[in-house]
Amino acid sequence: MNVYAMAVTRSVGAQHAAPLHDAYYLLDLPGYGYSRASRADRAAFRGLITHTLDRPRLAGVLWLLDIRRDPSDDDRAMQELFAERKTPVLAALTKSDTLARTARARREGELRSALELEDDQVIVTSAREKEGIDELREAIGELIRKPPRAPGLAPGVSLPPGPL
């Protein structure tokens, strides 16, 4: 897992000489569908992903999906995890430059439907052609500007009855 720290600057008004900074962390998790991983490694990946999704301050997930590929069983399992936990999801459909424009639009609709995503959750991208990159940046910015889930217990965890 790779962790990247980002400081996001926002100004608060003329009365403040220095901007406020919020720290955000991007976690680059291992590919859960990596075909050469052992069964034990794949189970460990799933555990790591589940633990990450249970973090109460998680702003959301940027889910990279190859537009040319149909959703795998692992993709569908991830979609179920996201839905169960009500995790905000932004899906970037990558490698769109490999398809004709009409095929891109068709594939976007097919993948959105198959993974039960809303229109505003899907952005078609191509790093090579720089397609969708500005839209993706803006959508990530919107995702991290929303207040995170209230701090507290992870989904499915409850306190024992009685006084604390």
Contacts in CASP RR format, 6 or more apart in sequence:
PFRMAT RR
TARGET T0000
AUTHOR 0000-0000-0000
METHOD contacts of the structure
MODEL  1
MNVYAMAVTRSVGAQHAAPLHDAYYLLDLPGYGYSRASRADRAAFRGLIT
HTLDRPRLAGVLWLLDIRRDPSDDDRAMQELFAERKTPVLAALTKSDTLA
RTARARREGELRSALELEDDQVIVTSAREKEGIDELREAIGELIRKPPRA
PGLAPGVSLPPGPL
1 27 0 8 1.000
1 28 0 8 1.000
1 29 0 8 1.000
1 30 0 8 1.000
1 48 0 8 1.000
2 27 0 8 1.000
2 28 0 8 1.000
3 25 0 8 1.000
3 26 0 8 1.000
3 27 0 8 1.000
3 28 0 8 1.000
4 25 0 8 1.000
4 26 0 8 1.000
4 28 0 8 1.000
5 23 0 8 1.000
5 24 0 8 1.000
5 25 0 8 1.000
6 23 0 8 1.000
6 24 0 8 1.000
6 25 0 8 1.000
6 26 0 8 1.000
7 21 0 8 1.000
7 22 0 8 1.000
7 23 0 8 1.000
7 24 0 8 1.000
8 21 0 8 1.000
8 22 0 8 1.000
8 23 0 8 1.000
8 24 0 8 1.000
8 144 0 8 1.000
9 19 0 8 1.000
9 20 0 8 1.000
9 21 0 8 1.000
10 19 0 8 1.000
10 20 0 8 1.000
10 22 0 8 1.000
11 19 0 8 1.000
11 20 0 8 1.000
12 19 0 8 1.000
12 20 0 8 1.000
24 59 0 8 1.000
24 144 0 8 1.000
27 52 0 8 1.000
29 45 0 8 1.000
29 48 0 8 1.000
29 49 0 8 1.000
29 52 0 8 1.000
30 45 0 8 1.000
30 48 0 8 1.000
31 45 0 8 1.000
32 42 0 8 1.000
32 45 0 8 1.000
32 46 0 8 1.000
32 49 0 8 1.000
32 74 0 8 1.000
32 78 0 8 1.000
33 42 0 8 1.000
33 45 0 8 1.000
33 72 0 8 1.000
33 74 0 8 1.000
34 42 0 8 1.000
34 45 0 8 1.000
37 45 0 8 1.000
49 78 0 8 1.000
49 81 0 8 1.000
50 81 0 8 1.000
52 58 0 8 1.000
53 61 0 8 1.000
53 81 0 8 1.000
53 82 0 8 1.000
53 85 0 8 1.000
53 87 0 8 1.000
54 85 0 8 1.000
54 154 0 8 1.000
54 155 0 8 1.000
55 154 0 8 1.000
56 148 0 8 1.000
56 149 0 8 1.000
56 150 0 8 1.000
56 151 0 8 1.000
56 152 0 8 1.000
56 153 0 8 1.000
56 154 0 8 1.000
57 148 0 8 1.000
57 149 0 8 1.000
57 151 0 8 1.000
58 87 0 8 1.000
58 148 0 8 1.000
58 149 0 8 1.000
59 88 0 8 1.000
59 143 0 8 1.000
59 144 0 8 1.000
59 146 0 8 1.000
59 148 0 8 1.000
60 87 0 8 1.000
60 88 0 8 1.000
60 89 0 8 1.000
60 90 0 8 1.000
60 143 0 8 1.000
61 82 0 8 1.000
61 87 0 8 1.000
61 88 0 8 1.000
61 89 0 8 1.000
61 90 0 8 1.000
62 90 0 8 1.000
62 92 0 8 1.000
62 140 0 8 1.000
62 143 0 8 1.000
63 78 0 8 1.000
63 82 0 8 1.000
63 89 0 8 1.000
63 90 0 8 1.000
63 91 0 8 1.000
63 92 0 8 1.000
64 92 0 8 1.000
64 94 0 8 1.000
65 71 0 8 1.000
65 75 0 8 1.000
65 91 0 8 1.000
65 92 0 8 1.000
65 93 0 8 1.000
65 94 0 8 1.000
65 111 0 8 1.000
65 115 0 8 1.000
66 93 0 8 1.000
66 94 0 8 1.000
66 95 0 8 1.000
67 93 0 8 1.000
67 94 0 8 1.000
67 95 0 8 1.000
67 96 0 8 1.000
67 98 0 8 1.000
67 99 0 8 1.000
67 104 0 8 1.000
67 107 0 8 1.000
67 108 0 8 1.000
67 111 0 8 1.000
67 124 0 8 1.000
68 95 0 8 1.000
68 98 0 8 1.000
68 99 0 8 1.000
68 107 0 8 1.000
70 114 0 8 1.000
71 79 0 8 1.000
71 111 0 8 1.000
71 114 0 8 1.000
71 115 0 8 1.000
75 115 0 8 1.000
76 115 0 8 1.000
79 115 0 8 1.000
79 116 0 8 1.000
81 87 0 8 1.000
82 89 0 8 1.000
83 116 0 8 1.000
84 155 0 8 1.000
85 155 0 8 1.000
86 155 0 8 1.000
88 143 0 8 1.000
88 146 0 8 1.000
89 117 0 8 1.000
89 121 0 8 1.000
90 121 0 8 1.000
90 123 0 8 1.000
90 136 0 8 1.000
90 139 0 8 1.000
90 140 0 8 1.000
90 143 0 8 1.000
91 111 0 8 1.000
91 112 0 8 1.000
91 115 0 8 1.000
91 117 0 8 1.000
91 121 0 8 1.000
91 122 0 8 1.000
91 123 0 8 1.000
92 123 0 8 1.000
92 125 0 8 1.000
92 136 0 8 1.000
93 107 0 8 1.000
93 108 0 8 1.000
93 111 0 8 1.000
93 122 0 8 1.000
93 123 0 8 1.000
93 124 0 8 1.000
93 125 0 8 1.000
94 125 0 8 1.000
94 126 0 8 1.000
94 127 0 8 1.000
95 126 0 8 1.000
96 104 0 8 1.000
96 124 0 8 1.000
96 125 0 8 1.000
96 126 0 8 1.000
96 129 0 8 1.000
96 131 0 8 1.000
97 126 0 8 1.000
97 128 0 8 1.000
97 129 0 8 1.000
97 131 0 8 1.000
99 107 0 8 1.000
104 124 0 8 1.000
108 122 0 8 1.000
108 124 0 8 1.000
109 122 0 8 1.000
111 117 0 8 1.000
111 122 0 8 1.000
112 118 0 8 1.000
112 119 0 8 1.000
112 121 0 8 1.000
112 122 0 8 1.000
120 139 0 8 1.000
123 132 0 8 1.000
123 135 0 8 1.000
123 136 0 8 1.000
123 139 0 8 1.000
124 131 0 8 1.000
124 132 0 8 1.000
125 131 0 8 1.000
125 132 0 8 1.000
125 133 0 8 1.000
125 136 0 8 1.000
126 132 0 8 1.000
127 133 0 8 1.000
153 159 0 8 1.000
END
